[in-house]
C-alpha cells in the first residue's frame, strides 16, 4: 500500500499474520517512526526489509507507482542507508 502498486489477497494474509503476531505477543511487529531525515513510510519499509530481507525482484519493486519516492534505481532505500537485520 505504501508503494501504491497492485495487490491481491496475499496482502490480506500479510496483514492477518502481522495482527496475529501482535495479538499473541502483545508487541507491535512494526512500529515505524518519523526521523529527522526520513518519514514513517520510509521507516516502515526499512523495518520490513530488516525482518524479511530485500525484495528479491527489483522489476516487481520498480513496477509500483511510488518506487522512485522511496528507492534508488538499484532497489536500495533512499533515505535510510544503514539497516539492522533482526529476527523474530
C-alpha positions in Angstrom: 0.0 0.0 0.0 2.9 2.4 0.7 4.2 1.9 -2.8 0.7 2.1 -4.4 1.0 -1.0 -6.6 -1.3 -3.7 -7.5 -2.1 -6.1 -4.7 -4.2 -9.2 -4.1 -5.4 -11.4 -1.3 -1.8 -12.0 -0.3 -1.8 -8.5 1.2 -4.7 -9.6 3.5 -2.8 -12.6 4.5 0.3 -10.5 5.4 -1.9 -8.1 7.4 -3.6 -11.0 9.2 -0.2 -12.6 10.1 1.1 -9.3 11.4 -2.1 -8.9 13.6 -1.8 -12.4 14.9 1.8 -11.8 15.9 0.8 -8.6 17.7 -2.2 -10.3 19.5 -0.1 -13.3 20.6 3.0 -11.3 21.8 1.4 -8.1 22.9 4.1 -6.2 20.9 4.0 -4.3 17.6 5.7 -6.2 14.8 6.5 -2.9 13.1 6.3 0.4 14.9 7.6 3.0 12.4 8.5 6.4 13.5 9.5 9.6 11.7 13.1 10.8 11.9 14.9 14.0 11.1 15.8 12.8 7.6 13.0 10.3 6.9 9.3 9.8 7.2 7.2 7.0 8.8 6.7 5.2 5.5 10.5 5.2 4.9 11.0 3.7 8.4 8.2 1.1 7.8 9.8 -0.1 4.6 13.1 -0.3 6.3 11.6 -2.3 9.2 10.1 -4.8 6.8 13.4 -5.2 4.9 15.3 -5.6 8.2 13.0 -8.5 9.1 12.5 -10.3 5.8 15.4 -9.1 3.7 15.5 -7.1 0.5 12.9 -7.6 -2.2 14.1 -10.5 -4.4 12.5 -8.9 -7.5 13.7 -5.4 -8.5 11.4 -5.4 -11.5 8.4 -6.1 -9.2 9.5 -3.3 -6.9 10.0 -0.9 -9.8 6.5 -1.6 -11.1 5.0 0.3 -8.2 3.8 3.9 -8.6 5.8 5.3 -5.7 9.1 3.3 -6.2 11.1 6.4 -7.0 9.9 8.2 -3.9 11.4 5.6 -1.6 14.0 3.7 -3.5 17.1 4.3 -5.6 17.3 2.7 -9.1 19.3 -0.3 -7.6 16.5 -1.1 -5.1 18.2 0.4 -2.0 16.2 2.7 0.2 16.9 6.4 -0.5 16.6 7.9 3.0 17.7 5.0 5.3 21.1 3.8 4.4 22.0 1.5 7.4 19.7 -1.4 8.1 19.9 -3.5 11.2 18.6 -7.0 10.4 16.7 -8.7 13.1 14.9 -12.0 13.6 11.6 -12.9 15.3 
